[in-house]
Amino acid sequence: MEAAIKLNAVSAWDFSCPCVVLDGRTDDIKAVVIGVGSIGNLVPTSAAIDSPEVKEWLRIATEKSPEVAFTEMLNGDEDRAKRFNEAYERLIEERQTGIKGLWSTDDLSSFVSRSQAAFPKAISAVALLPGQKGQSHSIFTFESDITSLLT
């Protein structure tokens, strides 16, 4: 409701427009209202995950195992293996600097765009959920009409 009230008070969309982050990865579920332009500070973002090769590796690792994923990514087309190796090194560098991206920069950009498109009728939200099938987490984004929240 706090986010709906804040959004209703805004006359034009900008990066300070509120959105909601629901973090349900633990039993202590948290809801935070934050400006859409600051969401990357709350939900870590990875540029390396945007690589098609890293996305493929993550898919295979989830379905089979990380070891099988490495084998499949490195034992195929040489150019693809090189692109994967470079992207994976970027992912490792991110992790070593403390960035454990929960979503990609493309995902973040898409969320911001949807927030702008939903304005002023709906509030955008991202839910961080426990992972399934070997994943560390799942992310679900949605918009909620503010009319019902304001009454």
Secondary structure as UniProt FT lines:
FT   HELIX           2..8
FT   TURN            15..16
FT   STRAND          18..23
FT   STRAND          30..35
FT   HELIX           36..38
FT   HELIX           39..42
FT   STRAND          45..46
FT   HELIX           48..50
FT   HELIX           52..63
FT   HELIX           66..74
FT   HELIX           78..96
FT   TURN            97..98
FT   STRAND          103..104
FT   HELIX           105..118
FT   TURN            119..121
FT   STRAND          122..130
FT   TURN            133..134
FT   STRAND          137..145
FT   HELIX           147..150
//
